[in-house]
Amino acid sequence: MAHDLGQLVYDRRTALGLSQAALTERCGMKQPQISRIEGGGTMPAIPLLRRLARALDADLTIELTPHHATA
């Protein structure tokens, strides 16, 4: 899950044409934190995910999906 999240952050950041440094300025983080998130090395807490989403001009959506029972 951390890797998937990191890829989403990376993809959105690059789609906006932002460097990691520019993203850190937008969300008040340090560049190594962004690098760890994008590399899948950490799973940020929800408040930090909200900050990242705002900085990336994106909505944060979290959902639980039920497992499908096999018959």
PDB file of N, H, CA, C and O in Angstrom:
ATOM      1  N   MET A   1       0.818  -1.183   0.000  1.00  0.00           N
ATOM      2  CA  MET A   1       0.000   0.000   0.000  1.00  0.00           C
ATOM      3  C   MET A   1       0.873   1.263   0.000  1.00  0.00           C
ATOM      4  O   MET A   1       0.554   2.235  -0.685  1.00  0.00           O
ATOM      5  N   ALA A   2       1.961   1.251   0.759  1.00  0.00           N
ATOM      6  H   ALA A   2       2.220   0.462   1.315  1.00  0.00           H
ATOM      7  CA  ALA A   2       2.850   2.417   0.809  1.00  0.00           C
ATOM      8  C   ALA A   2       3.452   2.691  -0.569  1.00  0.00           C
ATOM      9  O   ALA A   2       3.594   3.843  -0.979  1.00  0.00           O
ATOM     10  N   HIS A   3       3.802   1.625  -1.270  1.00  0.00           N
ATOM     11  H   HIS A   3       3.687   0.689  -0.937  1.00  0.00           H
ATOM     12  CA  HIS A   3       4.369   1.797  -2.618  1.00  0.00           C
ATOM     13  C   HIS A   3       3.336   2.408  -3.561  1.00  0.00           C
ATOM     14  O   HIS A   3       3.657   3.317  -4.326  1.00  0.00           O
ATOM     15  N   ASP A   4       2.098   1.915  -3.511  1.00  0.00           N
ATOM     16  H   ASP A   4       1.837   1.176  -2.890  1.00  0.00           H
ATOM     17  CA  ASP A   4       1.039   2.447  -4.371  1.00  0.00           C
ATOM     18  C   ASP A   4       0.785   3.929  -4.072  1.00  0.00           C
ATOM     19  O   ASP A   4       0.627   4.739  -4.985  1.00  0.00           O
ATOM     20  N   LEU A   5       0.750   4.265  -2.792  1.00  0.00           N
ATOM     21  H   LEU A   5       0.878   3.607  -2.050  1.00  0.00           H
ATOM     22  CA  LEU A   5       0.549   5.658  -2.395  1.00  0.00           C
ATOM     23  C   LEU A   5       1.699   6.526  -2.911  1.00  0.00           C
ATOM     24  O   LEU A   5       1.475   7.615  -3.441  1.00  0.00           O
ATOM     25  N   GLY A   6       2.914   6.042  -2.752  1.00  0.00           N
ATOM     26  H   GLY A   6       3.096   5.158  -2.322  1.00  0.00           H
ATOM     27  CA  GLY A   6       4.078   6.781  -3.236  1.00  0.00           C
ATOM     28  C   GLY A   6       4.008   7.036  -4.725  1.00  0.00           C
ATOM     29  O   GLY A   6       4.366   8.117  -5.193  1.00  0.00           O
ATOM     30  N   GLN A   7       3.546   6.044  -5.473  1.00  0.00           N
ATOM     31  H   GLN A   7       3.255   5.166  -5.092  1.00  0.00           H
ATOM     32  CA  GLN A   7       3.423   6.206  -6.925  1.00  0.00           C
ATOM     33  C   GLN A   7       2.357   7.239  -7.258  1.00  0.00           C
ATOM     34  O   GLN A   7       2.530   8.032  -8.184  1.00  0.00           O
ATOM     35  N   LEU A   8       1.255   7.238  -6.510  1.00  0.00           N
ATOM     36  H   LEU A   8       1.114   6.595  -5.758  1.00  0.00           H
ATOM     37  CA  LEU A   8       0.202   8.231  -6.734  1.00  0.00           C
ATOM     38  C   LEU A   8       0.713   9.646  -6.481  1.00  0.00           C
ATOM     39  O   LEU A   8       0.428  10.560  -7.254  1.00  0.00           O
ATOM     40  N   VAL A   9       1.463   9.824  -5.404  1.00  0.00           N
ATOM     41  H   VAL A   9       1.694   9.081  -4.776  1.00  0.00           H
ATOM     42  CA  VAL A   9       2.018  11.147  -5.091  1.00  0.00           C
ATOM     43  C   VAL A   9       2.989  11.571  -6.187  1.00  0.00           C
ATOM     44  O   VAL A   9       2.935  12.703  -6.667  1.00  0.00           O
ATOM     45  N   TYR A  10       3.869  10.669  -6.577  1.00  0.00           N
ATOM     46  H   TYR A  10       3.913   9.749  -6.187  1.00  0.00           H
ATOM     47  CA  TYR A  10       4.840  10.972  -7.633  1.00  0.00           C
ATOM     48  C   TYR A  10       4.125  11.347  -8.935  1.00  0.00           C
ATOM     49  O   TYR A  10       4.456  12.349  -9.569  1.00  0.00           O
ATOM     50  N   ASP A  11       3.136  10.525  -9.326  1.00  0.00           N
ATOM     51  H   ASP A  11       2.867   9.711  -8.811  1.00  0.00           H
ATOM     52  CA  ASP A  11       2.432  10.774 -10.579  1.00  0.00           C
ATOM     53  C   ASP A  11       1.728  12.132 -10.567  1.00  0.00           C
ATOM     54  O   ASP A  11       1.784  12.871 -11.550  1.00  0.00           O
ATOM     55  N   ARG A  12       1.077  12.454  -9.472  1.00  0.00           N
ATOM     56  H   ARG A  12       1.031  11.854  -8.673  1.00  0.00           H
ATOM     57  CA  ARG A  12       0.352  13.724  -9.388  1.00  0.00           C
ATOM     58  C   ARG A  12       1.333  14.893  -9.390  1.00  0.00           C
ATOM     59  O   ARG A  12       1.109  15.896 -10.069  1.00  0.00           O
ATOM     60  N   ARG A  13       2.425  14.760  -8.625  1.00  0.00           N
ATOM     61  H   ARG A  13       2.607  13.946  -8.074  1.00  0.00           H
ATOM     62  CA  ARG A  13       3.427  15.829  -8.560  1.00  0.00           C
ATOM     63  C   ARG A  13       4.010  16.109  -9.937  1.00  0.00           C
ATOM     64  O   ARG A  13       4.126  17.266 -10.342  1.00  0.00           O
ATOM     65  N   THR A  14       4.373  15.059 -10.653  1.00  0.00           N
ATOM     66  H   THR A  14       4.278  14.119 -10.324  1.00  0.00           H
ATOM     67  CA  THR A  14       4.978  15.265 -11.966  1.00  0.00           C
ATOM     68  C   THR A  14       3.948  15.754 -12.984  1.00  0.00           C
ATOM     69  O   THR A  14       4.292  16.515 -13.888  1.00  0.00           O
ATOM     70  N   ALA A  15       2.686  15.327 -12.849  1.00  0.00           N
ATOM     71  H   ALA A  15       2.406  14.709 -12.114  1.00  0.00           H
ATOM     72  CA  ALA A  15       1.643  15.822 -13.750  1.00  0.00           C
ATOM     73  C   ALA A  15       1.456  17.329 -13.581  1.00  0.00           C
ATOM     74  O   ALA A  15       1.120  18.032 -14.535  1.00  0.00           O
ATOM     75  N   LEU A  16       1.675  17.817 -12.361  1.00  0.00           N
ATOM     76  H   LEU A  16       1.948  17.246 -11.587  1.00  0.00           H
ATOM     77  CA  LEU A  16       1.574  19.252 -12.100  1.00  0.00           C
ATOM     78  C   LEU A  16       2.859  19.999 -12.460  1.00  0.00           C
ATOM     79  O   LEU A  16       2.907  21.227 -12.399  1.00  0.00           O
ATOM     80  N   GLY A  17       3.892  19.254 -12.835  1.00  0.00           N
ATOM     81  H   GLY A  17       3.853  18.256 -12.885  1.00  0.00           H
ATOM     82  CA  GLY A  17       5.164  19.878 -13.183  1.00  0.00           C
ATOM     83  C   GLY A  17       5.931  20.391 -11.977  1.00  0.00           C
ATOM     84  O   GLY A  17       6.728  21.322 -12.093  1.00  0.00           O
ATOM     85  N   LEU A  18       5.693  19.784 -10.814  1.00  0.00           N
ATOM     86  H   LEU A  18       5.045  19.028 -10.720  1.00  0.00           H
ATOM     87  CA  LEU A  18       6.348  20.219  -9.579  1.00  0.00           C
ATOM     88  C   LEU A  18       7.577  19.371  -9.276  1.00  0.00           C
ATOM     89  O   LEU A  18       7.576  18.157  -9.483  1.00  0.00           O
ATOM     90  N   SER A  19       8.609  20.015  -8.792  1.00  0.00           N
ATOM     91  H   SER A  19       8.610  21.001  -8.624  1.00  0.00           H
ATOM     92  CA  SER A  19       9.750  19.284  -8.250  1.00  0.00           C
ATOM     93  C   SER A  19       9.411  18.886  -6.817  1.00  0.00           C
ATOM     94  O   SER A  19       8.443  19.383  -6.242  1.00  0.00           O
ATOM     95  N   GLN A  20      10.200  18.000  -6.248  1.00  0.00           N
ATOM     96  H   GLN A  20      10.987  17.597  -6.715  1.00  0.00           H
ATOM     97  CA  GLN A  20       9.995  17.666  -4.839  1.00  0.00           C
ATOM     98  C   GLN A  20      10.162  18.912  -3.980  1.00  0.00           C
ATOM     99  O   GLN A  20       9.428  19.096  -3.009  1.00  0.00           O
ATOM    100  N   ALA A  21      11.110  19.763  -4.322  1.00  0.00           N
ATOM    101  H   ALA A  21      11.707  19.615  -5.111  1.00  0.00           H
ATOM    102  CA  ALA A  21      11.333  20.993  -3.554  1.00  0.00           C
ATOM    103  C   ALA A  21      10.108  21.899  -3.597  1.00  0.00           C
ATOM    104  O   ALA A  21       9.732  22.483  -2.581  1.00  0.00           O
ATOM    105  N   ALA A  22       9.488  22.019  -4.760  1.00  0.00           N
ATOM    106  H   ALA A  22       9.793  21.544  -5.586  1.00  0.00           H
ATOM    107  CA  ALA A  22       8.293  22.857  -4.878  1.00  0.00           C
ATOM    108  C   ALA A  22       7.143  22.277  -4.058  1.00  0.00           C
ATOM    109  O   ALA A  22       6.384  23.020  -3.435  1.00  0.00           O
ATOM    110  N   LEU A  23       7.014  20.953  -4.059  1.00  0.00           N
ATOM    111  H   LEU A  23       7.631  20.349  -4.564  1.00  0.00           H
ATOM    112  CA  LEU A  23       5.961  20.320  -3.269  1.00  0.00           C
ATOM    113  C   LEU A  23       6.200  20.534  -1.776  1.00  0.00           C
ATOM    114  O   LEU A  23       5.252  20.753  -1.023  1.00  0.00           O
ATOM    115  N   THR A  24       7.454  20.472  -1.347  1.00  0.00           N
ATOM    116  H   THR A  24       8.225  20.294  -1.960  1.00  0.00           H
ATOM    117  CA  THR A  24       7.746  20.688   0.073  1.00  0.00           C
ATOM    118  C   THR A  24       7.342  22.095   0.498  1.00  0.00           C
ATOM    119  O   THR A  24       6.852  22.295   1.609  1.00  0.00           O
ATOM    120  N   GLU A  25       7.543  23.058  -0.375  1.00  0.00           N
ATOM    121  H   GLU A  25       7.940  22.897  -1.278  1.00  0.00           H
ATOM    122  CA  GLU A  25       7.133  24.431  -0.057  1.00  0.00           C
ATOM    123  C   GLU A  25       5.619  24.541   0.057  1.00  0.00           C
ATOM    124  O   GLU A  25       5.104  25.259   0.913  1.00  0.00           O
ATOM    125  N   ARG A  26       4.915  23.831  -0.803  1.00  0.00           N
ATOM    126  H   ARG A  26       5.333  23.247  -1.499  1.00  0.00           H
ATOM    127  CA  ARG A  26       3.451  23.889  -0.785  1.00  0.00           C
ATOM    128  C   ARG A  26       2.849  23.247   0.467  1.00  0.00           C
ATOM    129  O   ARG A  26       1.821  23.704   0.967  1.00  0.00           O
ATOM    130  N   CYS A  27       3.487  22.189   0.970  1.00  0.00           N
ATOM    131  H   CYS A  27       4.321  21.818   0.563  1.00  0.00           H
ATOM    132  CA  CYS A  27       2.867  21.466   2.077  1.00  0.00           C
ATOM    133  C   CYS A  27       3.626  21.586   3.394  1.00  0.00           C
ATOM    134  O   CYS A  27       3.213  21.004   4.397  1.00  0.00           O
ATOM    135  N   GLY A  28       4.723  22.327   3.405  1.00  0.00           N
ATOM    136  H   GLY A  28       5.059  22.800   2.590  1.00  0.00           H
ATOM    137  CA  GLY A  28       5.441  22.549   4.652  1.00  0.00           C
ATOM    138  C   GLY A  28       6.177  21.332   5.174  1.00  0.00           C
ATOM    139  O   GLY A  28       6.333  21.167   6.384  1.00  0.00           O
ATOM    140  N   MET A  29       6.622  20.494   4.281  1.00  0.00           N
ATOM    141  H   MET A  29       6.495  20.628   3.298  1.00  0.00           H
ATOM    142  CA  MET A  29       7.387  19.304   4.677  1.00  0.00           C
ATOM    143  C   MET A  29       8.840  19.497   4.259  1.00  0.00           C
ATOM    144  O   MET A  29       9.200  20.514   3.667  1.00  0.00           O
ATOM    145  N   LYS A  30       9.657  18.517   4.572  1.00  0.00           N
ATOM    146  H   LYS A  30       9.365  17.690   5.053  1.00  0.00           H
ATOM    147  CA  LYS A  30      11.054  18.525   4.139  1.00  0.00           C
ATOM    148  C   LYS A  30      11.203  17.568   2.960  1.00  0.00           C
ATOM    149  O   LYS A  30      10.469  16.586   2.851  1.00  0.00           O
ATOM    150  N   GLN A  31      12.148  17.858   2.086  1.00  0.00           N
ATOM    151  H   GLN A  31      12.745  18.656   2.174  1.00  0.00           H
ATOM    152  CA  GLN A  31      12.336  17.067   0.870  1.00  0.00           C
ATOM    153  C   GLN A  31      12.563  15.585   1.164  1.00  0.00           C
ATOM    154  O   GLN A  31      12.009  14.751   0.447  1.00  0.00           O
ATOM    155  N   PRO A  32      13.352  15.208   2.187  1.00  0.00           N
ATOM    156  CA  PRO A  32      13.517  13.772   2.446  1.00  0.00           C
ATOM    157  C   PRO A  32      12.200  13.060   2.788  1.00  0.00           C
ATOM    158  O   PRO A  32      12.038  11.877   2.492  1.00  0.00           O
ATOM    159  N   GLN A  33      11.255  13.791   3.416  1.00  0.00           N
ATOM    160  H   GLN A  33      11.386  14.753   3.656  1.00  0.00           H
ATOM    161  CA  GLN A  33       9.954  13.186   3.718  1.00  0.00           C
ATOM    162  C   GLN A  33       9.210  12.857   2.421  1.00  0.00           C
ATOM    163  O   GLN A  33       8.643  11.774   2.280  1.00  0.00           O
ATOM    164  N   ILE A  34       9.219  13.792   1.489  1.00  0.00           N
ATOM    165  H   ILE A  34       9.680  14.672   1.604  1.00  0.00           H
ATOM    166  CA  ILE A  34       8.556  13.561   0.200  1.00  0.00           C
ATOM    167  C   ILE A  34       9.225  12.396  -0.517  1.00  0.00           C
ATOM    168  O   ILE A  34       8.549  11.538  -1.086  1.00  0.00           O
ATOM    169  N   SER A  35      10.534  12.369  -0.488  1.00  0.00           N
ATOM    170  H   SER A  35      11.082  13.066  -0.026  1.00  0.00           H
ATOM    171  CA  SER A  35      11.276  11.302  -1.144  1.00  0.00           C
ATOM    172  C   SER A  35      10.917   9.937  -0.556  1.00  0.00           C
ATOM    173  O   SER A  35      10.725   8.976  -1.301  1.00  0.00           O
ATOM    174  N   ARG A  36      10.826   9.841   0.769  1.00  0.00           N
ATOM    175  H   ARG A  36      10.982  10.621   1.375  1.00  0.00           H
ATOM    176  CA  ARG A  36      10.464   8.570   1.420  1.00  0.00           C
ATOM    177  C   ARG A  36       9.046   8.145   1.044  1.00  0.00           C
ATOM    178  O   ARG A  36       8.794   6.968   0.786  1.00  0.00           O
ATOM    179  N   ILE A  37       8.131   9.098   1.014  1.00  0.00           N
ATOM    180  H   ILE A  37       8.336  10.054   1.223  1.00  0.00           H
ATOM    181  CA  ILE A  37       6.745   8.770   0.648  1.00  0.00           C
ATOM    182  C   ILE A  37       6.697   8.271  -0.792  1.00  0.00           C
ATOM    183  O   ILE A  37       6.102   7.231  -1.074  1.00  0.00           O
ATOM    184  N   GLU A  38       7.322   9.011  -1.697  1.00  0.00           N
ATOM    185  H   GLU A  38       7.806   9.856  -1.467  1.00  0.00           H
ATOM    186  CA  GLU A  38       7.300   8.612  -3.105  1.00  0.00           C
ATOM    187  C   GLU A  38       8.011   7.286  -3.338  1.00  0.00           C
ATOM    188  O   GLU A  38       7.655   6.545  -4.254  1.00  0.00           O
ATOM    189  N   GLY A  39       8.997   6.983  -2.531  1.00  0.00           N
ATOM    190  H   GLY A  39       9.287   7.585  -1.787  1.00  0.00           H
ATOM    191  CA  GLY A  39       9.718   5.721  -2.666  1.00  0.00           C
ATOM    192  C   GLY A  39       9.022   4.550  -2.003  1.00  0.00           C
ATOM    193  O   GLY A  39       9.501   3.419  -2.080  1.00  0.00           O
ATOM    194  N   GLY A  40       7.891   4.811  -1.350  1.00  0.00           N
ATOM    195  H   GLY A  40       7.503   5.731  -1.288  1.00  0.00           H
ATOM    196  CA  GLY A  40       7.161   3.736  -0.694  1.00  0.00           C
ATOM    197  C   GLY A  40       7.752   3.319   0.626  1.00  0.00           C
ATOM    198  O   GLY A  40       7.437   2.246   1.141  1.00  0.00           O
ATOM    199  N   GLY A  41       8.623   4.171   1.192  1.00  0.00           N
ATOM    200  H   GLY A  41       8.879   5.042   0.774  1.00  0.00           H
ATOM    201  CA  GLY A  41       9.306   3.820   2.427  1.00  0.00           C
ATOM    202  C   GLY A  41       8.556   4.180   3.693  1.00  0.00           C
ATOM    203  O   GLY A  41       9.009   3.860   4.792  1.00  0.00           O
ATOM    204  N   THR A  42       7.424   4.835   3.560  1.00  0.00           N
ATOM    205  H   THR A  42       7.055   5.095   2.667  1.00  0.00           H
ATOM    206  CA  THR A  42       6.662   5.224   4.742  1.00  0.00           C
ATOM    207  C   THR A  42       5.191   5.339   4.389  1.00  0.00           C
ATOM    208  O   THR A  42       4.832   5.613   3.243  1.00  0.00           O
ATOM    209  N   MET A  43       4.352   5.130   5.378  1.00  0.00           N
ATOM    210  H   MET A  43       4.643   4.908   6.309  1.00  0.00           H
ATOM    211  CA  MET A  43       2.906   5.294   5.205  1.00  0.00           C
ATOM    212  C   MET A  43       2.477   6.445   6.092  1.00  0.00           C
ATOM    213  O   MET A  43       2.355   6.272   7.305  1.00  0.00           O
ATOM    214  N   PRO A  44       2.244   7.630   5.511  1.00  0.00           N
ATOM    215  CA  PRO A  44       1.918   8.807   6.311  1.00  0.00           C
ATOM    216  C   PRO A  44       0.552   8.695   6.987  1.00  0.00           C
ATOM    217  O   PRO A  44      -0.340   7.989   6.516  1.00  0.00           O
ATOM    218  N   ALA A  45       0.417   9.404   8.091  1.00  0.00           N
ATOM    219  H   ALA A  45       1.141   9.977   8.474  1.00  0.00           H
ATOM    220  CA  ALA A  45      -0.854   9.472   8.812  1.00  0.00           C
ATOM    221  C   ALA A  45      -1.854  10.312   8.009  1.00  0.00           C
ATOM    222  O   ALA A  45      -1.469  11.075   7.124  1.00  0.00           O
ATOM    223  N   ILE A  46      -3.109  10.162   8.326  1.00  0.00           N
ATOM    224  H   ILE A  46      -3.421   9.542   9.045  1.00  0.00           H
ATOM    225  CA  ILE A  46      -4.173  10.845   7.581  1.00  0.00           C
ATOM    226  C   ILE A  46      -4.001  12.370   7.559  1.00  0.00           C
ATOM    227  O   ILE A  46      -4.182  12.964   6.496  1.00  0.00           O
ATOM    228  N   PRO A  47      -3.663  13.034   8.670  1.00  0.00           N
ATOM    229  CA  PRO A  47      -3.480  14.490   8.580  1.00  0.00           C
ATOM    230  C   PRO A  47      -2.404  14.895   7.558  1.00  0.00           C
ATOM    231  O   PRO A  47      -2.557  15.892   6.853  1.00  0.00           O
ATOM    232  N   LEU A  48      -1.331  14.125   7.487  1.00  0.00           N
ATOM    233  H   LEU A  48      -1.207  13.315   8.060  1.00  0.00           H
ATOM    234  CA  LEU A  48      -0.287  14.427   6.510  1.00  0.00           C
ATOM    235  C   LEU A  48      -0.783  14.151   5.093  1.00  0.00           C
ATOM    236  O   LEU A  48      -0.451  14.889   4.165  1.00  0.00           O
ATOM    237  N   LEU A  49      -1.569  13.105   4.924  1.00  0.00           N
ATOM    238  H   LEU A  49      -1.839  12.506   5.678  1.00  0.00           H
ATOM    239  CA  LEU A  49      -2.149  12.831   3.604  1.00  0.00           C
ATOM    240  C   LEU A  49      -3.052  13.977   3.161  1.00  0.00           C
ATOM    241  O   LEU A  49      -3.075  14.326   1.981  1.00  0.00           O
ATOM    242  N   ARG A  50      -3.797  14.564   4.098  1.00  0.00           N
ATOM    243  H   ARG A  50      -3.779  14.280   5.057  1.00  0.00           H
ATOM    244  CA  ARG A  50      -4.648  15.717   3.761  1.00  0.00           C
ATOM    245  C   ARG A  50      -3.801  16.893   3.286  1.00  0.00           C
ATOM    246  O   ARG A  50      -4.143  17.551   2.303  1.00  0.00           O
ATOM    247  N   ARG A  51      -2.696  17.156   3.982  1.00  0.00           N
ATOM    248  H   ARG A  51      -2.418  16.622   4.780  1.00  0.00           H
ATOM    249  CA  ARG A  51      -1.793  18.247   3.575  1.00  0.00           C
ATOM    250  C   ARG A  51      -1.234  17.997   2.184  1.00  0.00           C
ATOM    251  O   ARG A  51      -1.181  18.902   1.351  1.00  0.00           O
ATOM    252  N   LEU A  52      -0.819  16.760   1.940  1.00  0.00           N
ATOM    253  H   LEU A  52      -0.862  16.025   2.617  1.00  0.00           H
ATOM    254  CA  LEU A  52      -0.293  16.412   0.621  1.00  0.00           C
ATOM    255  C   LEU A  52      -1.359  16.595  -0.450  1.00  0.00           C
ATOM    256  O   LEU A  52      -1.084  17.158  -1.510  1.00  0.00           O
ATOM    257  N   ALA A  53      -2.563  16.128  -0.187  1.00  0.00           N
ATOM    258  H   ALA A  53      -2.787  15.670   0.674  1.00  0.00           H
ATOM    259  CA  ALA A  53      -3.644  16.255  -1.168  1.00  0.00           C
ATOM    260  C   ALA A  53      -3.901  17.721  -1.497  1.00  0.00           C
ATOM    261  O   ALA A  53      -4.038  18.085  -2.665  1.00  0.00           O
ATOM    262  N   ARG A  54      -3.967  18.563  -0.466  1.00  0.00           N
ATOM    263  H   ARG A  54      -3.855  18.268   0.483  1.00  0.00           H
ATOM    264  CA  ARG A  54      -4.178  20.001  -0.717  1.00  0.00           C
ATOM    265  C   ARG A  54      -3.043  20.572  -1.550  1.00  0.00           C
ATOM    266  O   ARG A  54      -3.282  21.323  -2.496  1.00  0.00           O
ATOM    267  N   ALA A  55      -1.812  20.222  -1.205  1.00  0.00           N
ATOM    268  H   ALA A  55      -1.618  19.612  -0.437  1.00  0.00           H
ATOM    269  CA  ALA A  55      -0.646  20.736  -1.919  1.00  0.00           C
ATOM    270  C   ALA A  55      -0.617  20.260  -3.370  1.00  0.00           C
ATOM    271  O   ALA A  55      -0.058  20.927  -4.240  1.00  0.00           O
ATOM    272  N   LEU A  56      -1.226  19.096  -3.622  1.00  0.00           N
ATOM    273  H   LEU A  56      -1.680  18.554  -2.915  1.00  0.00           H
ATOM    274  CA  LEU A  56      -1.257  18.531  -4.967  1.00  0.00           C
ATOM    275  C   LEU A  56      -2.556  18.857  -5.709  1.00  0.00           C
ATOM    276  O   LEU A  56      -2.842  18.279  -6.758  1.00  0.00           O
ATOM    277  N   ASP A  57      -3.338  19.788  -5.153  1.00  0.00           N
ATOM    278  H   ASP A  57      -3.106  20.257  -4.301  1.00  0.00           H
ATOM    279  CA  ASP A  57      -4.622  20.152  -5.767  1.00  0.00           C
ATOM    280  C   ASP A  57      -5.451  18.909  -6.077  1.00  0.00           C
ATOM    281  O   ASP A  57      -5.946  18.731  -7.189  1.00  0.00           O
ATOM    282  N   ALA A  58      -5.588  18.059  -5.070  1.00  0.00           N
ATOM    283  H   ALA A  58      -5.186  18.203  -4.166  1.00  0.00           H
ATOM    284  CA  ALA A  58      -6.297  16.791  -5.240  1.00  0.00           C
ATOM    285  C   ALA A  58      -7.216  16.544  -4.048  1.00  0.00           C
ATOM    286  O   ALA A  58      -7.049  17.132  -2.979  1.00  0.00           O
ATOM    287  N   ASP A  59      -8.176  15.670  -4.255  1.00  0.00           N
ATOM    288  H   ASP A  59      -8.311  15.192  -5.123  1.00  0.00           H
ATOM    289  CA  ASP A  59      -9.044  15.219  -3.174  1.00  0.00           C
ATOM    290  C   ASP A  59      -8.459  13.950  -2.577  1.00  0.00           C
ATOM    291  O   ASP A  59      -7.895  13.119  -3.289  1.00  0.00           O
ATOM    292  N   LEU A  60      -8.597  13.809  -1.268  1.00  0.00           N
ATOM    293  H   LEU A  60      -9.056  14.484  -0.690  1.00  0.00           H
ATOM    294  CA  LEU A  60      -8.173  12.596  -0.582  1.00  0.00           C
ATOM    295  C   LEU A  60      -9.413  11.752  -0.350  1.00  0.00           C
ATOM    296  O   LEU A  60     -10.358  12.197   0.302  1.00  0.00           O
ATOM    297  N   THR A  61      -9.416  10.545  -0.876  1.00  0.00           N
ATOM    298  H   THR A  61      -8.649  10.183  -1.405  1.00  0.00           H
ATOM    299  CA  THR A  61     -10.529   9.630  -0.712  1.00  0.00           C
ATOM    300  C   THR A  61     -10.014   8.353  -0.077  1.00  0.00           C
ATOM    301  O   THR A  61      -9.082   7.726  -0.580  1.00  0.00           O
ATOM    302  N   ILE A  62     -10.626   7.979   1.025  1.00  0.00           N
ATOM    303  H   ILE A  62     -11.383   8.489   1.433  1.00  0.00           H
ATOM    304  CA  ILE A  62     -10.268   6.735   1.705  1.00  0.00           C
ATOM    305  C   ILE A  62     -11.530   5.902   1.791  1.00  0.00           C
ATOM    306  O   ILE A  62     -12.577   6.397   2.208  1.00  0.00           O
ATOM    307  N   GLU A  63     -11.439   4.651   1.405  1.00  0.00           N
ATOM    308  H   GLU A  63     -10.589   4.249   1.066  1.00  0.00           H
ATOM    309  CA  GLU A  63     -12.626   3.812   1.457  1.00  0.00           C
ATOM    310  C   GLU A  63     -12.265   2.397   1.883  1.00  0.00           C
ATOM    311  O   GLU A  63     -11.137   1.937   1.706  1.00  0.00           O
ATOM    312  N   LEU A  64     -13.235   1.739   2.437  1.00  0.00           N
ATOM    313  H   LEU A  64     -14.152   2.113   2.581  1.00  0.00           H
ATOM    314  CA  LEU A  64     -13.116   0.330   2.781  1.00  0.00           C
ATOM    315  C   LEU A  64     -14.027  -0.437   1.838  1.00  0.00           C
ATOM    316  O   LEU A  64     -15.194  -0.085   1.663  1.00  0.00           O
ATOM    317  N   THR A  65     -13.496  -1.470   1.243  1.00  0.00           N
ATOM    318  H   THR A  65     -12.549  -1.755   1.385  1.00  0.00           H
ATOM    319  CA  THR A  65     -14.320  -2.284   0.356  1.00  0.00           C
ATOM    320  C   THR A  65     -14.392  -3.686   0.938  1.00  0.00           C
ATOM    321  O   THR A  65     -13.373  -4.251   1.338  1.00  0.00           O
ATOM    322  N   PRO A  66     -15.587  -4.246   0.986  1.00  0.00           N
ATOM    323  CA  PRO A  66     -15.726  -5.577   1.575  1.00  0.00           C
ATOM    324  C   PRO A  66     -15.068  -6.630   0.714  1.00  0.00           C
ATOM    325  O   PRO A  66     -15.000  -6.506  -0.509  1.00  0.00           O
ATOM    326  N   HIS A  67     -14.586  -7.667   1.370  1.00  0.00           N
ATOM    327  H   HIS A  67     -14.642  -7.768   2.364  1.00  0.00           H
ATOM    328  CA  HIS A  67     -14.046  -8.837   0.653  1.00  0.00           C
ATOM    329  C   HIS A  67     -15.224  -9.593   0.065  1.00  0.00           C
ATOM    330  O   HIS A  67     -16.296  -9.662   0.667  1.00  0.00           O
ATOM    331  N   HIS A  68     -15.026 -10.132  -1.063  1.00  0.00           N
ATOM    332  H   HIS A  68     -14.156 -10.076  -1.552  1.00  0.00           H
ATOM    333  CA  HIS A  68     -16.085 -10.930  -1.687  1.00  0.00           C
ATOM    334  C   HIS A  68     -15.926 -12.377  -1.245  1.00  0.00           C
ATOM    335  O   HIS A  68     -14.862 -12.976  -1.406  1.00  0.00           O
ATOM    336  N   ALA A  69     -16.972 -12.916  -0.698  1.00  0.00           N
ATOM    337  H   ALA A  69     -17.836 -12.430  -0.568  1.00  0.00           H
ATOM    338  CA  ALA A  69     -16.948 -14.317  -0.249  1.00  0.00           C
ATOM    339  C   ALA A  69     -17.018 -15.226  -1.462  1.00  0.00           C
ATOM    340  O   ALA A  69     -17.783 -14.978  -2.394  1.00  0.00           O
ATOM    341  N   THR A  70     -16.226 -16.268  -1.444  1.00  0.00           N
ATOM    342  H   THR A  70     -15.604 -16.469  -0.687  1.00  0.00           H
ATOM    343  CA  THR A  70     -16.281 -17.247  -2.527  1.00  0.00           C
ATOM    344  C   THR A  70     -17.266 -18.339  -2.137  1.00  0.00           C
ATOM    345  O   THR A  70     -17.301 -18.775  -0.986  1.00  0.00           O
ATOM    346  N   ALA A  71     -18.051 -18.770  -3.088  1.00  0.00           N
ATOM    347  H   ALA A  71     -18.022 -18.416  -4.023  1.00  0.00           H
ATOM    348  CA  ALA A  71     -19.074 -19.779  -2.799  1.00  0.00           C
ATOM    349  C   ALA A  71     -18.565 -21.162  -3.057  1.00  0.00           C
ATOM    350  O   ALA A  71     -19.296 -22.134  -2.866  1.00  0.00           O
TER     351      ALA A  71
END
